[in-house]
Amino acid sequence: MGRETRVVREIDGGDGTLTDKAGVTVQVRFSLTQTQDFIDGIPAVRSAEGSLEFKNISDAWAMLRSPETKTLRGGGIQAEVIVETAESFEVIGSVEDI
């Protein structure tokens, strides 16, 4: 069985917003890489992760305080993410075109 991972989308230095469940929105700059696994040429699991740069460092702490998902929007996409550190995130679910 052959397994291959391919990059299916890259956003480098996109401007966007990060919004928490309470509706607090902050400005960010982000990069995102979305990959998809192929097993014997058949599409399988997609995943995505990326880096963050907050316009204001206090906004980073506000987004890190709670472990809930946030909505990342910008660069033509929208995705639910977990902010792992002040510089990184992981997408939970799909990356949607907007």
DRENTORKOL-3810 file (N, C-alpha, C; in nm, 4 decimals):
REM DRENTORKOL-3810
@n.u->0.0858; n.v->-0.1170; n.w->0.0000; ca.u->0.0000; ca.v->0.0000; ca.w->0.0000; c.u->0.0904; c.v->0.1234; c.w->0.0000
@n.u->0.0722; n.v->0.2139; n.w->-0.0970; ca.u->0.1518; ca.v->0.3351; ca.w->-0.1059; c.u->0.0789; c.v->0.4539; c.w->-0.0484
@n.u->0.1488; n.v->0.5278; n.w->0.0362; ca.u->0.0900; ca.v->0.6467; ca.w->0.0981; c.u->0.1734; c.v->0.7679; c.w->0.0586
@n.u->0.1051; n.v->0.8746; n.w->0.0194; ca.u->0.1702; ca.v->0.9985; ca.w->-0.0211; c.u->0.0930; c.v->1.1150; c.w->0.0385
@n.u->0.1638; n.v->1.2180; n.w->0.0812; ca.u->0.1016; ca.v->1.3399; ca.w->0.1318; c.u->0.1338; c.v->1.4534; c.w->0.0360
@n.u->0.0296; n.v->1.5245; n.w->-0.0076; ca.u->0.0464; ca.v->1.6358; ca.w->-0.1013; c.u->-0.0090; c.v->1.7646; c.w->-0.0410
@n.u->0.0571; n.v->1.8746; n.w->-0.0720; ca.u->0.0059; ca.v->2.0065; ca.w->-0.0333; c.u->-0.1061; c.v->2.0414; c.w->-0.1292
@n.u->-0.2229; n.v->2.0758; n.w->-0.0757; ca.u->-0.3372; ca.v->2.1115; ca.w->-0.1602; c.u->-0.3724; c.v->2.2599; c.w->-0.1525
@n.u->-0.3197; n.v->2.3291; n.w->-0.0495; ca.u->-0.3445; ca.v->2.4733; ca.w->-0.0378; c.u->-0.2372; c.v->2.5349; c.w->0.0494
@n.u->-0.1899; n.v->2.6518; n.w->0.0077; ca.u->-0.0964; ca.v->2.7290; ca.w->0.0901; c.u->-0.1371; c.v->2.8752; c.w->0.0864
@n.u->-0.1384; n.v->2.9340; n.w->0.2029; ca.u->-0.1588; ca.v->3.0785; ca.w->0.2156; c.u->-0.0384; c.v->3.1290; c.w->0.2926
@n.u->0.0325; n.v->3.2232; n.w->0.2364; ca.u->0.1532; ca.v->3.2740; ca.w->0.3006; c.u->0.1371; c.v->3.4224; c.w->0.3311
@n.u->0.1256; n.v->3.4544; n.w->0.4584; ca.u->0.1161; ca.v->3.5941; ca.w->0.5001; c.u->-0.0166; c.v->3.6589; c.w->0.4688
@n.u->-0.1263; n.v->3.5849; n.w->0.4890; ca.u->-0.2586; ca.v->3.6416; ca.w->0.4660; c.u->-0.3054; c.v->3.7240; c.w->0.5843
@n.u->-0.3776; n.v->3.8313; n.w->0.5561; ca.u->-0.4389; ca.v->3.9108; ca.w->0.6632; c.u->-0.5738; c.v->3.8505; c.w->0.6947
@n.u->-0.6078; n.v->3.8472; n.w->0.8239; ca.u->-0.7349; ca.v->3.7891; ca.w->0.8613; c.u->-0.7772; c.v->3.8264; c.w->1.0014
@n.u->-0.8796; n.v->3.7559; n.w->1.0486; ca.u->-0.9301; ca.v->3.7764; ca.w->1.1841; c.u->-0.9428; c.v->3.6418; c.w->1.2537
@n.u->-0.9332; n.v->3.6476; n.w->1.3844; ca.u->-0.9534; ca.v->3.5325; ca.w->1.4702; c.u->-1.0646; c.v->3.5720; c.w->1.5661
@n.u->-1.1723; n.v->3.4917; n.w->1.5717; ca.u->-1.2877; ca.v->3.5243; ca.w->1.6540; c.u->-1.3159; c.v->3.4110; c.w->1.7505
@n.u->-1.3334; n.v->3.4453; n.w->1.8798; ca.u->-1.3642; ca.v->3.3414; ca.w->1.9784; c.u->-1.5154; c.v->3.3243; c.w->1.9897
@n.u->-1.5583; n.v->3.2295; n.w->2.0712; ca.u->-1.7010; ca.v->3.1972; ca.w->2.0848; c.u->-1.7818; c.v->3.3108; c.w->2.1474
@n.u->-1.7157; n.v->3.4005; n.w->2.2206; ca.u->-1.7843; ca.v->3.5149; ca.w->2.2803; c.u->-1.8003; c.v->3.6297; c.w->2.1808
@n.u->-1.7422; n.v->3.6141; n.w->2.0601; ca.u->-1.7532; ca.v->3.7167; ca.w->1.9582; c.u->-1.6389; c.v->3.8165; c.w->1.9567
@n.u->-1.5379; n.v->3.7952; n.w->2.0407; ca.u->-1.4213; ca.v->3.8838; ca.w->2.0409; c.u->-1.3389; c.v->3.8544; c.w->1.9158
@n.u->-1.3107; n.v->3.9578; n.w->1.8375; ca.u->-1.2370; ca.v->3.9432; ca.w->1.7120; c.u->-1.1080; c.v->4.0233; c.w->1.7185
@n.u->-0.9981; n.v->3.9597; n.w->1.6753; ca.u->-0.8681; ca.v->4.0271; ca.w->1.6709; c.u->-0.8090; c.v->4.0119; c.w->1.5309
@n.u->-0.7253; n.v->4.1076; n.w->1.4958; ca.u->-0.6578; ca.v->4.1070; ca.w->1.3664; c.u->-0.5320; c.v->4.0200; c.w->1.3740
@n.u->-0.5121; n.v->3.9371; n.w->1.2713; ca.u->-0.3929; ca.v->3.8522; ca.w->1.2646; c.u->-0.3382; c.v->3.8503; c.w->1.1230
@n.u->-0.2160; n.v->3.8092; n.w->1.1132; ca.u->-0.1527; ca.v->3.7747; ca.w->0.9857; c.u->-0.1197; c.v->3.6275; c.w->1.0009
@n.u->-0.1462; n.v->3.5466; n.w->0.8993; ca.u->-0.1280; ca.v->3.4030; ca.w->0.9155; c.u->-0.0761; c.v->3.3378; c.w->0.7886
@n.u->-0.0164; n.v->3.2239; n.w->0.8086; ca.u->0.0214; ca.v->3.1350; ca.w->0.6996; c.u->-0.0431; c.v->3.0011; c.w->0.7291
@n.u->-0.0885; n.v->2.9332; n.w->0.6257; ca.u->-0.1581; ca.v->2.8066; ca.w->0.6424; c.u->-0.1114; c.v->2.7102; c.w->0.5347
@n.u->-0.0898; n.v->2.5852; n.w->0.5743; ca.u->-0.0603; ca.v->2.4786; ca.w->0.4793; c.u->-0.1610; c.v->2.3678; c.w->0.5014
@n.u->-0.2324; n.v->2.3322; n.w->0.3948; ca.u->-0.3286; ca.v->2.2228; ca.w->0.4007; c.u->-0.2740; c.v->2.1081; c.w->0.3165
@n.u->-0.2746; n.v->1.9896; n.w->0.3748; ca.u->-0.2251; ca.v->1.8712; ca.w->0.3044; c.u->-0.3355; c.v->1.7658; c.w->0.2949
@n.u->-0.3155; n.v->1.6738; n.w->0.2023; ca.u->-0.4072; ca.v->1.5612; ca.w->0.1892; c.u->-0.3255; c.v->1.4353; c.w->0.1676
@n.u->-0.3638; n.v->1.3310; n.w->0.2399; ca.u->-0.3013; ca.v->1.2007; ca.w->0.2218; c.u->-0.3696; c.v->1.1295; c.w->0.1060
@n.u->-0.2901; n.v->1.0530; n.w->0.0318; ca.u->-0.3418; ca.v->0.9667; ca.w->-0.0737; c.u->-0.2890; c.v->0.8274; c.w->-0.0460
@n.u->-0.3789; n.v->0.7301; n.w->-0.0456; ca.u->-0.3404; ca.v->0.5910; ca.w->-0.0248; c.u->-0.3690; c.v->0.5171; c.w->-0.1543
@n.u->-0.2617; n.v->0.4686; n.w->-0.2158; ca.u->-0.2725; ca.v->0.4037; ca.w->-0.3468; c.u->-0.3436; c.v->0.4933; c.w->-0.4472
@n.u->-0.3155; n.v->0.6247; n.w->-0.4408; ca.u->-0.3734; ca.v->0.7209; ca.w->-0.5334; c.u->-0.5141; c.v->0.7655; c.w->-0.5004
@n.u->-0.5726; n.v->0.7118; n.w->-0.3946; ca.u->-0.7093; ca.v->0.7473; ca.w->-0.3561; c.u->-0.7038; c.v->0.8535; c.w->-0.2458
@n.u->-0.7755; n.v->0.9667; n.w->-0.2655; ca.u->-0.7730; ca.v->1.0730; ca.w->-0.1638; c.u->-0.8213; c.v->1.0218; c.w->-0.0283
@n.u->-0.7513; n.v->1.0621; n.w->0.0764; ca.u->-0.7873; ca.v->1.0239; ca.w->0.2132; c.u->-0.7953; c.v->1.1503; c.w->0.2986
@n.u->-0.7390; n.v->1.1472; n.w->0.4152; ca.u->-0.7507; ca.v->1.2533; ca.w->0.5157; c.u->-0.6824; c.v->1.3834; c.w->0.4732
@n.u->-0.7511; n.v->1.4956; n.w->0.5005; ca.u->-0.6923; ca.v->1.6293; ca.w->0.4847; c.u->-0.6631; c.v->1.6849; c.w->0.6234
@n.u->-0.5565; n.v->1.7627; n.w->0.6332; ca.u->-0.5264; ca.v->1.8316; ca.w->0.7583; c.u->-0.4619; c.v->1.9653; c.w->0.7248
@n.u->-0.4624; n.v->2.0559; n.w->0.8230; ca.u->-0.4042; ca.v->2.1889; ca.w->0.8004; c.u->-0.3543; c.v->2.2453; c.w->0.9319
@n.u->-0.2490; n.v->2.3240; n.w->0.9200; ca.u->-0.1916; ca.v->2.3938; ca.w->1.0349; c.u->-0.1230; c.v->2.5179; c.w->0.9827
@n.u->-0.0810; n.v->2.6022; n.w->1.0767; ca.u->-0.0158; ca.v->2.7228; ca.w->1.0313; c.u->0.0429; c.v->2.8060; c.w->1.1426
@n.u->0.0889; n.v->2.9228; n.w->1.1019; ca.u->0.1511; ca.v->3.0153; ca.w->1.1961; c.u->0.0676; c.v->3.1429; c.w->1.2048
@n.u->0.0801; n.v->3.2094; n.w->1.3189; ca.u->0.0055; ca.v->3.3317; ca.w->1.3467; c.u->0.0995; c.v->3.4449; c.w->1.3837
@n.u->0.0594; n.v->3.5632; n.w->1.3494; ca.u->0.1254; ca.v->3.6848; ca.w->1.3976; c.u->0.0134; c.v->3.7796; c.w->1.4386
@n.u->0.0058; n.v->3.8092; n.w->1.5672; ca.u->-0.0983; ca.v->3.8986; ca.w->1.6174; c.u->-0.0549; c.v->4.0430; c.w->1.5981
@n.u->-0.1490; n.v->4.1287; n.w->1.5593; ca.u->-0.1200; ca.v->4.2709; ca.w->1.5418; c.u->-0.0872; c.v->4.3351; c.w->1.6766
@n.u->-0.1461; n.v->4.2803; n.w->1.7845; ca.u->-0.1261; ca.v->4.3324; ca.w->1.9192; c.u->-0.0976; c.v->4.2130; c.w->2.0111
@n.u->0.0130; n.v->4.2141; n.w->2.0842; ca.u->0.0522; ca.v->4.0988; ca.w->2.1664; c.u->-0.0504; c.v->4.0674; c.w->2.2750
@n.u->-0.1218; n.v->4.1674; n.w->2.3257; ca.u->-0.2242; ca.v->4.1391; ca.w->2.4268; c.u->-0.3389; c.v->4.0574; c.w->2.3669
@n.u->-0.3623; n.v->4.0722; n.w->2.2361; ca.u->-0.4638; ca.v->3.9915; ca.w->2.1690; c.u->-0.4256; c.v->3.8439; c.w->2.1704
@n.u->-0.2965; n.v->3.8152; n.w->2.1608; ca.u->-0.2497; ca.v->3.6762; ca.w->2.1637; c.u->-0.2883; c.v->3.6119; c.w->2.2958
@n.u->-0.2647; n.v->3.6801; n.w->2.4047; ca.u->-0.2982; ca.v->3.6245; ca.w->2.5365; c.u->-0.4479; c.v->3.6066; c.w->2.5517
@n.u->-0.5264; n.v->3.6981; n.w->2.4975; ca.u->-0.6719; ca.v->3.6856; ca.w->2.5044; c.u->-0.7192; c.v->3.5599; c.w->2.4307
@n.u->-0.6571; n.v->3.5284; n.w->2.3181; ca.u->-0.6969; ca.v->3.4118; ca.w->2.2401; c.u->-0.6424; c.v->3.2807; c.w->2.2987
@n.u->-0.5368; n.v->3.2907; n.w->2.3793; ca.u->-0.4777; ca.v->3.1706; ca.w->2.4401; c.u->-0.5428; c.v->3.1329; c.w->2.5728
@n.u->-0.6164; n.v->3.2243; n.w->2.6321; ca.u->-0.6753; ca.v->3.2006; ca.w->2.7647; c.u->-0.7701; c.v->3.0818; c.w->2.7687
@n.u->-0.8478; n.v->3.0642; n.w->2.6647; ca.u->-0.9450; ca.v->2.9543; ca.w->2.6655; c.u->-0.9094; c.v->2.8518; c.w->2.5579
@n.u->-0.9323; n.v->2.7243; n.w->2.5888; ca.u->-0.8956; ca.v->2.6190; ca.w->2.4946; c.u->-0.9991; c.v->2.5947; c.w->2.3834
@n.u->-1.1071; n.v->2.6717; n.w->2.3822; ca.u->-1.2115; ca.v->2.6512; ca.w->2.2817; c.u->-1.1612; c.v->2.6843; c.w->2.1412
@n.u->-1.2342; n.v->2.6354; n.w->2.0421; ca.u->-1.1965; ca.v->2.6664; ca.w->1.9043; c.u->-1.2263; c.v->2.8123; c.w->1.8732
@n.u->-1.1519; n.v->2.8647; n.w->1.7784; ca.u->-1.1719; ca.v->3.0002; ca.w->1.7279; c.u->-1.1972; c.v->2.9901; c.w->1.5777
@n.u->-1.2580; n.v->3.0930; n.w->1.5208; ca.u->-1.2800; ca.v->3.0964; ca.w->1.3765; c.u->-1.1750; c.v->3.1855; c.w->1.3130
@n.u->-1.0981; n.v->3.1278; n.w->1.2222; ca.u->-0.9984; ca.v->3.2021; ca.w->1.1446; c.u->-1.0619; c.v->3.2337; c.w->1.0101
@n.u->-1.0583; n.v->3.3613; n.w->0.9743; ca.u->-1.1175; ca.v->3.4040; ca.w->0.8485; c.u->-1.0222; c.v->3.5010; c.w->0.7797
@n.u->-0.9977; n.v->3.4777; n.w->0.6519; ca.u->-0.9115; ca.v->3.5644; ca.w->0.5725; c.u->-0.8440; c.v->3.4854; c.w->0.4621
@n.u->-0.7836; n.v->3.5551; n.w->0.3687; ca.u->-0.7138; ca.v->3.4883; ca.w->0.2600; c.u->-0.8032; c.v->3.3997; c.w->0.1753
@n.u->-0.9350; n.v->3.4274; n.w->0.1769; ca.u->-1.0295; ca.v->3.3495; ca.w->0.0984; c.u->-1.0784; c.v->3.2226; c.w->0.1653
@n.u->-1.0457; n.v->3.2058; n.w->0.2949; ca.u->-1.0865; ca.v->3.0844; ca.w->0.3661; c.u->-1.1509; c.v->3.1172; c.w->0.4996
@n.u->-1.2159; n.v->3.0162; n.w->0.5552; ca.u->-1.2658; ca.v->3.0197; ca.w->0.6917; c.u->-1.2436; c.v->2.8810; c.w->0.7497
@n.u->-1.1973; n.v->2.8751; n.w->0.8759; ca.u->-1.1722; ca.v->2.7460; ca.w->0.9393; c.u->-1.1823; c.v->2.7588; c.w->1.0905
@n.u->-1.2242; n.v->2.6503; n.w->1.1538; ca.u->-1.2225; ca.v->2.6421; ca.w->1.2994; c.u->-1.0833; c.v->2.5945; c.w->1.3391
@n.u->-1.0211; n.v->2.6675; n.w->1.4323; ca.u->-0.8835; ca.v->2.6360; ca.w->1.4700; c.u->-0.8685; c.v->2.6277; c.w->1.6218
@n.u->-0.7660; n.v->2.5582; n.w->1.6624; ca.u->-0.7199; ca.v->2.5588; ca.w->1.8011; c.u->-0.5908; c.v->2.6392; c.w->1.8010
@n.u->-0.5854; n.v->2.7453; n.w->1.8798; ca.u->-0.4637; ca.v->2.8243; ca.w->1.8926; c.u->-0.3730; c.v->2.7501; c.w->1.9909
@n.u->-0.2626; n.v->2.6956; n.w->1.9396; ca.u->-0.1730; ca.v->2.6146; ca.w->2.0222; c.u->-0.0749; c.v->2.7004; c.w->2.1004
@n.u->-0.0179; n.v->2.8001; n.w->2.0340; ca.u->0.0741; ca.v->2.8948; ca.w->2.0977; c.u->0.0442; c.v->3.0325; c.w->2.0385
@n.u->0.1143; n.v->3.1339; n.w->2.0843; ca.u->0.0954; ca.v->3.2685; ca.w->2.0290; c.u->0.1409; c.v->3.2762; c.w->1.8835
@n.u->0.2098; n.v->3.1714; n.w->1.8366; ca.u->0.2609; ca.v->3.1711; ca.w->1.6992; c.u->0.2057; c.v->3.0592; c.w->1.6113
@n.u->0.1202; n.v->2.9700; n.w->1.6650; ca.u->0.0779; ca.v->2.8569; ca.w->1.5826; c.u->-0.0656; c.v->2.8132; c.w->1.6111
@n.u->-0.1242; n.v->2.7471; n.w->1.5113; ca.u->-0.2597; ca.v->2.6938; ca.w->1.5239; c.u->-0.2698; c.v->2.5643; c.w->1.4453
@n.u->-0.3753; n.v->2.4886; n.w->1.4774; ca.u->-0.4087; ca.v->2.3684; ca.w->1.4032; c.u->-0.5559; c.v->2.3763; c.w->1.3655
@n.u->-0.5873; n.v->2.3398; n.w->1.2418; ca.u->-0.7257; ca.v->2.3427; ca.w->1.1967; c.u->-0.7981; c.v->2.2190; c.w->1.2477
@n.u->-0.9176; n.v->2.2411; n.w->1.2999; ca.u->-1.0051; ca.v->2.1341; ca.w->1.3455; c.u->-1.1199; c.v->2.1286; c.w->1.2462
@n.u->-1.1273; n.v->2.0276; n.w->1.1648; ca.u->-1.2318; ca.v->2.0170; ca.w->1.0638; c.u->-1.1800; c.v->2.0593; c.w->0.9277
@n.u->-1.2671; n.v->2.1219; n.w->0.8506; ca.u->-1.2330; ca.v->2.1544; ca.w->0.7118; c.u->-1.1942; c.v->2.3012; c.w->0.6968
@n.u->-1.1257; n.v->2.3286; n.w->0.5857; ca.u->-1.0939; ca.v->2.4646; ca.w->0.5458; c.u->-1.1935; c.v->2.4980; c.w->0.4350
@n.u->-1.2777; n.v->2.5980; n.w->0.4596; ca.u->-1.3830; ca.v->2.6336; ca.w->0.3641; c.u->-1.3449; c.v->2.7561; c.w->0.2840
@n.u->-1.3776; n.v->2.7549; n.w->0.1556; ca.u->-1.3589; ca.v->2.8728; ca.w->0.0717; c.u->-1.4701; c.v->2.9722; c.w->0.1019
@n.u->-1.4332; n.v->3.1006; n.w->0.1087; ca.u->-1.5355; ca.v->3.2042; ca.w->0.1282; c.u->-1.5168; c.v->3.3140; c.w->0.0244
END
